[in-house]
C-alpha cells in the first residue's frame, strides 16, 4: 500500500507543483479579462480592489517575447562626460575653465557620434592649453612613465570603453538576473546601447533600474563649524549673482547684535537687529515695521542659500534646540570660533531640497565648500513628515572621501524593518570589506556614518560598537518594491558611468497574428501526431507515454515561469523539441521491454529489465543534448538563449517524467492483480 501511495504522489505532486507555479500567469490573465471593457469609474474601483494583486502576479507571470506580445525598445547612452569629470582631480575639476570644456564637449557630442575623449581633447586644446596648462594638471598619474598627455588620453579612452562594456554586463544582471527573459543588449556607435525587453511594459520601473548608478559609499559625518563660513560665502556669491555684480564687488548684509536673537523667520519672531545704531545708540532692527511675509522675503533676498534650510546649533553631546537660527555674518563669526558647537540642518520642503541640489551643482558654489567636505541630502523625508504636504529632509556635512565603497558588497536582500516601519536592505561584504568595515566602525564608536547611495543619504546611524562579520544595513525603504529594486541594483553592481535614456518605446508584436497562429498550429499538429503515433504503435504503453509527455510540457512551462522567463517562438521550438525527446526516452524503454517479453519473461520482469537496461543510453543522449543547450545559452543572446533555456529545462523534466512518472503509472496498472498486463505494442506469438 505504501508503494502505491508513493507512486500516486509521483504523478500528483508534479501536477500540483506546476499548478502553483502557473497560478500567477492564470490569475494575471483572469484579472486582465476583468479589467478589459471597464469604464473610467470601473477602472478606479478595479484598481482599488485588484491593483496590488495584479501587480504582484504580473511580476511572477510567464511573459511572452517581443515576437509574440511586444515589449520595450530602449536606446541608452553612456554619460562619458560625467566619467571624465569624476576621473579628474577633485581640486581641479571644479575650475571654471575645465567645466567650460566639459560643457562644450557635452554640447558637441549631442549631434555627433565621435568619441567623447576625442571631442574633449579638441576642446581642451582650444580652451585650456593656450593658458599654459596640460591635461596632466587635471588627471592623476600612477606611474611616471605614463606622465604624458598621450598616455592620459589613452587611459581615458580605455575607461570610457570599459564603462560601456561594464554597463552591458551590469544591466544584464539587473534586468535579467536568471538569464531567462531573452533580454538583448547591443552596442550602437561609440557610446550607445540598444536594448530589447520582451513582454515588459512598466516604463517607470525599467527606467529606475537602468538609470540608477548604485554608487554606494560609507562616509563619516563632520560636525565642524567651518562649514558655516562656506555657507555664508555662498549667500554672498548668490546675492552678487542675483544683483549682476562682479566677484570683486562687496555686499553688505545686515549684521546681528546677538547670536541668540537671530532666529529665522520660520519661528515667526521678529527678533533680528542690525549692528547699525540709530540716534539713541541702540541697535536698529533692519526688519522693523515689516510684516512676516515682507520680512521673510527680505531675508531670502539677503540670504538666498541659508534660508532654504533651518540651522539648529547645539553643544557637543547635547540635542539640537527647538528654534532655528538665521546664519547672519555675526552669527557665523561667533559660532565659527566656538569648537564646542555642532549643527543640525533641516530642509523644510521638497521644493527647497531641489533648489539646494541645483545650487550645489554650480561649479562656482562647489569651489566655496571646503576641499575635504561634501554637502549631501537625505533621500527620504524625515519620519513623520513624509505624508504631509511639506515633507522635511535632513542635510548632512560629510567627509568628501568615503571610508568604504559598494565594491565590497557580495550579497543583498530586502527585509522588514524590525526597528520601525518600512523595509531595509541587509548587505554582506567580502572578506576584505568586512575587515575594513570592522576597522572603520571600531575607530568611530559613538560617531555617525552616512550610507550614501548615488549622492543621497539613506541612513546615518550612530556606530554603537565595532561591527565584525561584514554586515551592514540601508534603511528608509517605504515598501517591499523599493527595497527589492535597491537589492537588485546593489547585487548587480554599480555602473562606472551614468546611463541616460535617449529613447524608449513600447512596441507591439513584431510578427503578424497570422504568423503566430500558424506557428502555434504547427506546434499543436506536431503534438497530436506524436500522440497518435505513440498510441497506435505502442498501444496502452503509448497512452502512458502521452500522459508523461503532457506532464513534461506543463512542467517545462511552469519552471520557465518560475524563473521569470520569457516565451518566444524560438522557445516554443525548444519545447517542441523536448516533446520529441520525451517520447524518445519512452521509445527506448518500450522497445527494451518488448525484447524481454519476446524472450518469454513475465510482464513484471520485462518491465524491470526494460527500465534498468534503457537508463544508460537515455542518460547519455540527454546529457550530451543538455551540454549543447548550455553552450547555446552561455554563448548566445536573446532568442538563442530562449531556445536553449526551454531545451535544457525540457531535458531535465523529460528525465523525470519519462523515467519516474511513466514507471509509476505502468507499475500502478500492472499491480492491479497478479495477472494484469499492459500492451507495449508487441506482436502476438
C-alpha positions in Angstrom: 0.0 0.0 0.0 2.9 2.4 0.8 4.4 1.7 -2.6 1.1 2.7 -4.3 0.9 5.9 -2.3 4.4 7.0 -3.3 3.6 6.2 -7.0 0.4 8.3 -6.8 2.4 11.1 -5.3 4.9 10.9 -8.1 2.1 11.7 -10.5 0.0 14.1 -8.5 2.7 16.2 -6.8 4.3 17.4 -10.2 0.8 18.5 -11.3 0.2 20.4 -8.1 3.7 21.9 -8.4 3.0 23.0 -11.9 -0.3 24.5 -10.9 1.2 26.5 -8.1 3.9 27.9 -10.5 1.4 28.7 -13.2 -1.1 30.3 -10.9 0.3 33.9 -11.2 0.1 33.5 -15.0 -3.5 32.3 -14.9 -4.5 34.9 -12.3 -2.9 37.7 -14.3 -4.9 36.6 -17.4 -8.1 36.4 -15.4 -7.7 39.9 -13.9 -6.8 41.4 -17.3 -10.1 39.9 -18.7 -12.0 41.5 -15.8 -10.3 44.9 -16.5 -10.9 45.0 -20.2 -14.0 46.8 -21.2 -14.4 48.8 -17.9 -15.3 52.5 -18.0 -13.2 55.0 -16.0 -15.3 54.6 -12.9 -15.0 50.8 -13.1 -11.2 51.1 -13.6 -10.9 53.1 -10.4 -12.8 50.6 -8.5 -10.9 47.7 -10.1 -7.6 49.3 -9.2 -8.6 49.7 -5.6 -9.7 46.1 -5.3 -7.2 44.3 -7.5 -4.3 46.7 -8.2 -1.8 45.3 -5.8 -2.7 41.7 -6.5 -2.4 42.3 -10.3 0.9 44.0 -9.9 2.3 41.1 -7.7 1.1 38.4 -10.0 2.2 40.2 -13.2 5.8 40.2 -11.9 5.6 36.4 -11.5 3.6 35.6 -14.6 5.1 33.9 -17.7 6.0 36.6 -20.2 5.8 36.4 -24.0 8.6 37.6 -26.2 8.7 40.6 -28.4 7.7 38.5 -31.4 4.6 37.2 -29.6 3.5 40.0 -27.3 5.7 43.0 -27.9 7.7 44.9 -25.2 10.1 47.8 -24.9 12.9 49.1 -27.1 15.3 51.3 -25.2 18.2 53.4 -26.6 20.7 54.4 -23.9 23.9 56.5 -23.9 26.8 56.3 -21.5 27.5 59.7 -20.0 31.2 59.8 -20.9 31.4 63.5 -20.0 30.4 62.7 -16.4 33.0 59.9 -16.4 35.7 62.3 -17.5 34.7 64.8 -14.8 34.7 62.3 -12.0 38.1 60.9 -13.1 39.7 64.3 -12.8 41.4 65.5 -9.6 38.8 66.8 -7.1 40.7 70.1 -6.6 40.9 70.8 -10.3 37.7 69.6 -11.8 35.6 72.4 -10.4 37.6 75.1 -12.1 35.7 77.3 -14.5 37.9 76.5 -17.5 37.6 72.8 -17.0 33.8 73.0 -16.6 33.6 75.0 -19.8 35.5 72.3 -21.6 33.1 69.7 -20.3 30.0 71.7 -21.3 31.4 72.3 -24.8 32.1 68.6 -25.1 28.6 67.6 -23.9 27.0 70.0 -26.4 29.1 68.8 -29.3 28.6 65.1 -28.8 24.8 65.6 -28.8 24.9 65.8 -32.6 28.0 63.6 -33.2 29.0 60.0 -32.8 32.6 60.9 -32.5 34.4 59.5 -29.4 33.9 61.6 -26.3 37.6 61.6 -25.4 38.5 62.9 -28.9 36.0 65.7 -28.6 37.2 66.5 -25.0 40.8 66.7 -26.2 39.9 69.1 -29.0 38.0 71.4 -26.6 40.8 71.2 -24.0 43.5 72.1 -26.5 41.3 75.0 -27.7 40.4 76.4 -24.2 42.9 75.5 -21.6 46.2 74.6 -23.4 46.8 78.2 -24.6 46.8 79.2 -21.0 49.8 77.1 -20.3 48.1 74.1 -18.6 48.3 70.5 -19.7 45.8 67.7 -19.2 48.4 66.3 -16.8 47.4 69.0 -14.4 43.9 67.6 -14.2 44.4 63.9 -14.0 46.5 61.9 -11.5 49.5 59.8 -12.6 50.1 56.4 -11.1 53.4 55.7 -12.9 55.9 58.3 -14.0 56.3 56.5 -17.3 52.7 57.4 -18.0 53.3 61.1 -17.4 52.5 62.2 -21.0 49.3 63.6 -22.5 49.1 60.8 -25.0 49.2 58.2 -22.2 46.5 60.0 -20.2 44.1 60.3 -23.2 44.7 56.6 -24.0 43.8 55.8 -20.4 40.6 57.9 -20.6 39.6 56.1 -23.8 40.0 52.8 -22.1 37.9 54.0 -19.2 35.1 55.0 -21.5 35.2 51.7 -23.5 35.3 49.7 -20.2 32.4 51.7 -18.9 30.3 50.7 -22.0 31.2 47.0 -21.7 30.6 47.1 -17.9 27.2 48.8 -18.4 26.2 46.0 -20.7 27.0 43.3 -18.1 25.5 45.2 -15.2 22.3 45.9 -17.0 22.1 42.3 -18.0 22.4 41.3 -14.3 19.9 43.9 -13.2 17.2 43.3 -15.8 17.7 39.5 -16.4 19.4 38.0 -13.3 18.3 34.5 -14.2 19.1 34.8 -18.0 15.6 33.6 -19.0 13.9 36.8 -20.2 15.6 36.9 -23.7 17.0 40.3 -23.0 19.0 41.6 -25.9 21.6 44.4 -25.5 23.8 45.5 -28.3 26.3 48.3 -28.9 25.5 51.1 -31.3 28.1 53.6 -32.3 30.8 54.7 -29.9 28.8 55.1 -26.7 25.2 53.9 -27.2 23.4 50.7 -26.3 20.2 49.3 -27.8 18.1 47.1 -25.6 15.1 44.9 -26.3 12.9 43.9 -23.3 10.3 41.3 -24.3 7.0 41.5 -22.6 8.0 44.5 -20.4 5.5 47.4 -20.3 6.4 49.1 -16.9 8.4 52.0 -18.2 8.9 53.7 -14.8 10.3 50.5 -13.2 12.7 49.9 -16.1 13.9 53.5 -16.2 14.7 53.3 -12.5 16.7 50.0 -12.9 18.6 51.4 -15.9 19.4 54.9 -14.6 20.3 54.1 -11.0 24.1 54.2 -10.9 24.1 52.4 -7.5 27.3 54.0 -6.3 27.3 53.1 -2.6 29.6 54.9 -0.2 30.1 55.0 3.6 31.1 58.5 4.7 31.8 59.9 8.1 29.7 62.8 9.2 31.6 66.0 10.1 30.3 68.2 12.9 32.8 71.0 12.4 31.6 74.6 12.2 34.0 75.6 9.4 31.1 74.9 7.0 29.2 77.9 8.3 31.7 80.3 6.7 31.3 78.4 3.4 27.6 78.7 3.6 27.9 82.5 4.3 30.2 82.8 1.3 27.6 81.0 -0.9 25.0 83.5 0.3 27.3 86.4 -0.7 28.0 84.8 -4.1 24.3 84.4 -4.9 23.5 87.9 -3.8 26.2 89.2 -6.1 25.0 87.0 -8.9 21.3 88.0 -8.5 22.3 91.7 -8.5 24.5 91.3 -11.5 27.6 92.3 -9.6 31.1 91.0 -10.2 33.1 88.8 -7.8 35.1 91.8 -6.7 32.1 93.8 -5.6 31.2 93.5 -1.9 27.7 93.1 -0.4 26.9 94.4 3.0 24.4 92.1 4.7 22.7 93.2 7.9 24.7 92.1 10.9 23.1 91.0 14.1 23.8 92.2 17.6 23.3 88.9 19.4 23.5 85.4 18.2 20.5 84.3 20.3 18.4 86.9 18.6 19.0 85.7 15.0 16.2 83.1 14.7 14.9 82.5 11.2 11.6 83.9 10.2 10.1 80.4 10.3 9.7 81.0 14.1 7.5 84.0 13.4 9.6 86.0 15.8 10.8 89.5 14.8 14.0 89.4 16.8 16.7 90.2 14.3 18.5 93.5 14.7 21.3 95.2 12.8 24.6 96.4 14.3 23.9 99.9 12.9 23.0 102.3 15.7 20.3 104.9 15.5 20.2 108.3 17.3 19.6 106.6 20.6 22.7 104.4 20.2 20.7 101.2 20.3 20.9 98.5 17.5 18.4 99.1 14.8 16.2 96.3 13.6 16.5 96.1 9.8 13.1 94.3 9.6 11.3 96.8 11.9 7.8 97.6 10.6 7.7 94.8 8.1 5.0 92.1 8.0 6.1 88.5 8.5 5.7 88.0 4.7 7.9 91.1 3.9 10.4 90.1 6.5 10.7 86.6 5.0 11.1 88.0 1.5 13.8 90.4 2.6 15.7 87.6 4.4 15.5 85.3 1.3 17.0 88.1 -0.8 19.9 88.7 1.7 20.5 85.0 2.5 19.3 83.1 -0.6 21.1 79.9 0.3 20.9 79.5 4.1 17.2 80.4 4.3 16.5 77.3 2.3 17.2 75.2 5.4 16.9 75.5 9.1 20.0 75.7 11.2 20.0 74.3 14.8 23.2 74.8 16.8 23.8 72.7 19.9 26.6 71.9 22.4 28.6 68.7 21.6 26.9 65.8 23.2 23.6 67.6 23.5 20.5 67.8 21.5 19.5 70.5 18.9 17.4 73.3 20.2 13.8 74.0 19.1 14.4 77.4 17.4 16.4 77.7 14.2 19.0 80.4 13.6 19.5 82.7 10.7 23.1 82.4 9.6 23.9 86.1 9.5 27.5 87.4 9.4 27.7 87.9 13.1 26.2 84.5 14.0 28.6 82.8 11.6 31.6 84.6 13.1 30.5 83.8 16.7 29.8 80.1 16.1 32.8 79.6 13.8 35.0 80.5 16.8 33.3 78.0 19.1 34.6 74.5 18.7 32.1 73.1 21.2 29.1 73.8 19.0 27.7 71.4 16.4 24.8 71.9 14.0 21.8 70.1 12.6 20.4 71.2 9.3 16.8 70.5 8.2 15.3 71.3 4.8 11.6 72.2 5.3 10.2 71.2 1.9 10.8 69.2 -1.2 11.0 72.5 -3.3 13.8 73.8 -1.1 15.6 70.5 -1.4 15.5 70.7 -5.2 16.8 74.3 -5.1 19.7 73.3 -2.9 20.6 70.4 -5.2 20.7 72.8 -8.2 22.8 75.3 -6.3 25.3 72.6 -5.3 25.7 71.6 -9.0 27.1 75.1 -9.7 30.9 74.7 -10.0 31.4 78.2 -8.5 29.5 77.2 -5.4 31.3 73.9 -5.2 34.6 75.8 -5.0 33.3 77.7 -2.0 33.0 74.5 0.0 36.0 73.1 2.0 38.1 70.7 -0.1 37.6 67.8 2.3 33.8 68.2 2.8 30.6 67.4 0.9 27.0 68.5 1.5 24.6 65.6 0.9 20.9 65.5 1.4 18.7 62.7 2.7 17.0 60.6 0.1 13.9 60.1 2.2 11.7 62.6 4.1 12.2 62.7 7.9 9.9 60.2 9.5 6.5 61.7 10.4 6.7 64.3 7.6 6.7 62.0 4.5 2.9 62.0 4.2 2.4 65.7 4.6 2.2 68.5 2.1 5.7 69.7 3.0 8.0 66.8 3.7 11.2 67.7 5.5 14.7 66.4 4.8 18.0 66.2 6.6 21.1 67.9 5.2 24.4 66.3 6.2 28.0 67.5 6.1 30.3 64.5 5.4 33.9 63.9 4.5 34.4 64.0 0.8 36.4 60.8 0.6 34.4 57.7 1.5 35.7 55.3 4.2 34.3 52.3 2.1 32.5 51.8 -1.2 30.0 49.4 -2.5 32.6 47.4 -4.4 32.9 45.2 -1.4 29.2 44.2 -1.4 28.7 40.5 -2.3 25.1 40.0 -1.4 22.0 42.0 -0.5 18.4 41.1 0.5 15.3 43.0 1.4 13.5 42.6 4.8 11.1 44.3 7.1 12.5 46.9 9.4 12.4 45.3 12.8 13.1 48.7 14.5 10.3 50.6 12.8 8.1 51.0 9.7 9.1 50.3 6.2 11.8 48.0 4.8 15.5 47.7 4.9 18.2 46.1 2.7 20.7 43.9 4.5 24.1 43.7 2.8 27.0 41.4 3.2 30.6 42.3 2.4 33.6 40.2 1.1 36.5 39.4 3.4 38.4 42.5 2.6 35.4 44.7 3.0 34.5 43.0 6.3 38.0 43.6 7.7 37.9 47.3 6.6 34.4 47.8 8.0 35.4 46.4 11.4 38.4 48.7 11.5 36.3 51.8 10.5 33.5 51.1 12.9 36.0 50.3 15.7 37.7 53.6 15.2 34.5 55.6 15.1 32.4 54.4 18.0 29.7 56.9 19.0 30.2 58.7 15.7 27.8 58.8 12.8 28.5 57.2 9.4 26.2 58.1 6.4 25.2 55.4 4.0 25.3 57.4 0.7 23.8 55.9 -2.5 24.1 57.9 -5.7 24.8 61.1 -3.8 21.9 60.9 -1.3 21.9 59.7 2.3 19.6 56.7 3.1 20.6 56.5 6.7 23.2 57.9 9.1 23.3 55.7 12.1 25.5 56.2 15.2 28.2 53.5 15.5 27.4 51.8 18.8 30.3 49.2 18.7 32.8 47.6 16.4 31.0 45.7 13.6 32.6 42.4 12.6 31.4 39.9 10.0 30.9 42.4 7.2 27.1 43.0 7.7 25.5 46.4 7.2 22.0 47.8 6.6 20.4 50.5 4.5 17.2 51.8 6.0 14.4 54.1 4.6 12.6 52.0 2.0 8.9 52.7 2.1 7.7 49.4 0.6 9.0 46.0 -0.5 9.2 47.0 -4.2 11.5 49.9 -3.4 13.7 47.6 -1.2 13.6 44.9 -4.0 14.8 47.5 -6.6 17.7 48.6 -4.3 18.6 45.0 -3.6 18.7 44.2 -7.3 21.0 47.1 -8.3 23.3 46.5 -5.3 23.8 42.8 -6.2 24.3 43.6 -9.9 27.0 46.2 -9.1 27.4 49.9 -9.7 27.8 51.5 -13.1 31.1 53.2 -13.8 29.3 56.0 -15.6 25.7 57.1 -15.5 23.4 55.9 -18.3 21.0 58.3 -20.0 17.9 57.0 -21.7 17.7 58.6 -25.2 14.6 56.9 -26.4 12.2 54.3 -25.1 9.3 52.8 -27.0 6.6 50.3 -26.0 6.0 48.2 -29.1 3.5 45.5 -30.3 4.4 42.1 -31.6 6.9 42.1 -34.4 5.2 39.1 -36.0 1.7 39.3 -37.5 -1.2 37.5 -35.9 -1.3 35.0 -38.8 2.4 34.1 -38.4 1.9 33.5 -34.7 -1.3 31.5 -35.3 0.5 29.3 -37.9 3.4 28.7 -35.5 1.0 27.6 -32.8 -0.9 25.4 -35.2 2.3 23.7 -36.2 3.1 23.0 -32.6 -0.3 21.6 -32.0 -0.2 19.4 -35.1 3.2 18.1 -34.1 1.9 17.3 -30.6 -1.2 15.5 -32.0 0.8 13.4 -34.5 3.2 12.3 -31.8 0.3 11.3 -29.5 -1.3 9.4 -32.4 1.9 7.6 -33.3 2.6 6.6 -29.7 -1.0 5.4 -29.2 -1.1 3.4 -32.4 2.4 1.9 -32.3 2.7 1.2 -28.5 -1.0 0.8 -27.6 -1.6 1.1 -23.9 2.0 1.9 -23.1 1.9 4.6 -25.7 -1.0 6.2 -23.7 1.2 6.2 -20.6 4.0 7.9 -22.6 1.4 10.5 -23.8 0.4 11.3 -20.2 4.1 11.6 -19.2 4.7 13.9 -22.2 1.8 16.2 -21.3 3.1 16.5 -17.7 6.5 17.2 -19.1 5.3 20.1 -21.3 3.3 21.5 -18.3 6.4 21.3 -16.1 8.6 22.9 -18.7 6.4 26.0 -19.0 5.8 26.1 -15.2 9.5 26.1 -14.4 10.2 28.7 -17.1 7.5 30.9 -15.5 9.0 30.3 -12.0 12.4 31.7 -13.3 10.7 34.8 -14.6 11.4 33.6 -18.2 10.1 34.8 -21.5 8.4 32.5 -24.0 9.0 33.4 -27.7 8.8 31.4 -30.9 12.3 30.0 -30.5 11.3 29.0 -27.0 8.3 27.2 -28.4 10.6 25.5 -30.8 12.6 24.3 -27.8 9.5 22.9 -26.2 8.5 21.1 -29.4 12.0 19.5 -29.5 11.7 18.3 -25.9 8.4 16.6 -26.9 10.4 14.5 -29.3 13.0 13.9 -26.6 10.3 12.9 -24.1 8.8 10.2 -26.3 12.3 9.2 -27.4 13.1 8.1 -23.9 9.9 6.1 -23.7 10.5 4.5 -27.1 13.9 3.2 -25.9 12.3 1.8 -22.7 9.3 0.2 -24.5 11.5 -1.4 -27.2 13.6 -2.9 -24.5 10.5 -4.2 -22.6 9.2 -5.8 -25.8 12.5 -7.6 -26.3 12.3 -9.0 -22.8 8.7 -10.1 -23.4 9.7 -11.9 -26.6 12.3 -13.7 -24.6 9.5 -15.2 -22.5 9.9 -13.1 -19.4 6.9 -12.2 -17.3 5.3 -8.8 -17.5 6.8 -7.6 -14.2 10.3 -8.9 -15.0 10.2 -7.5 -18.5 9.3 -4.0 -17.2 12.1 -4.1 -14.6 14.7 -5.2 -17.1 13.5 -2.7 -19.7 13.8 0.3 -17.5 17.1 -0.9 -16.0 18.9 -1.5 -19.3 17.4 1.5 -21.1 18.6 4.0 -18.5 22.3 4.4 -19.5 21.6 5.2 -23.2 18.8 7.6 -22.2 21.1 9.4 -19.8 23.9 9.6 -22.4 21.7 11.1 -25.1 20.1 13.6 -22.7 23.4 14.7 -21.1 25.0 15.4 -24.5 22.0 17.3 -25.6 22.0 19.3 -22.4 25.6 20.2 -22.9 24.7 21.5 -26.4 21.9 23.6 -24.9 24.3 25.0 -22.2 26.8 26.1 -24.9 24.0 27.9 -26.8 22.8 29.5 -23.5 26.1 30.9 -22.4 27.4 32.0 -25.8 24.1 33.2 -27.3 21.9 36.2 -26.6 18.2 36.9 -26.8 16.1 34.3 -28.8 19.0 31.8 -28.9 19.1 31.8 -25.1 15.3 31.4 -25.1 15.6 28.3 -27.2 18.4 26.9 -25.1 16.5 27.6 -21.8 13.4 25.7 -22.8 15.5 22.9 -24.2 17.6 22.5 -21.0 14.5 22.7 -18.8 12.8 20.2 -21.1 15.7 17.7 -20.8 15.5 17.7 -17.0 11.7 17.4 -16.9 11.9 14.7 -19.6 14.2 12.6 -17.4 11.8 13.0 -14.6 8.6 12.2 -16.5 9.9 9.7 -19.0 11.5 7.6 -16.3 9.9 8.2 -12.9 6.4 9.3 -13.8 5.8 6.8 -16.7 7.3 4.0 -14.5 4.9 4.9 -11.6 1.9 4.8 -14.0 2.9 1.5 -15.5 3.5 0.0 -12.0 0.1 1.1 -10.9 -1.5 -0.6 -13.9 0.2 -3.9 -13.7 -0.1 -4.1 -9.9 -3.9 -4.2 -10.0 -3.8 -8.0 -10.0 -1.3 -10.8 -10.4 -2.4 -11.4 -14.0 -2.6 -7.7 -15.0 -0.8 -6.8 -18.2 -0.1 -3.8 -20.4 0.2 -3.8 -24.2 3.5 -2.4 -25.3 2.6 -2.9 -29.0 4.2 -6.3 -29.1 3.1 -8.8 -31.8 1.3 -11.9 -30.7 3.5 -15.0 -31.0 
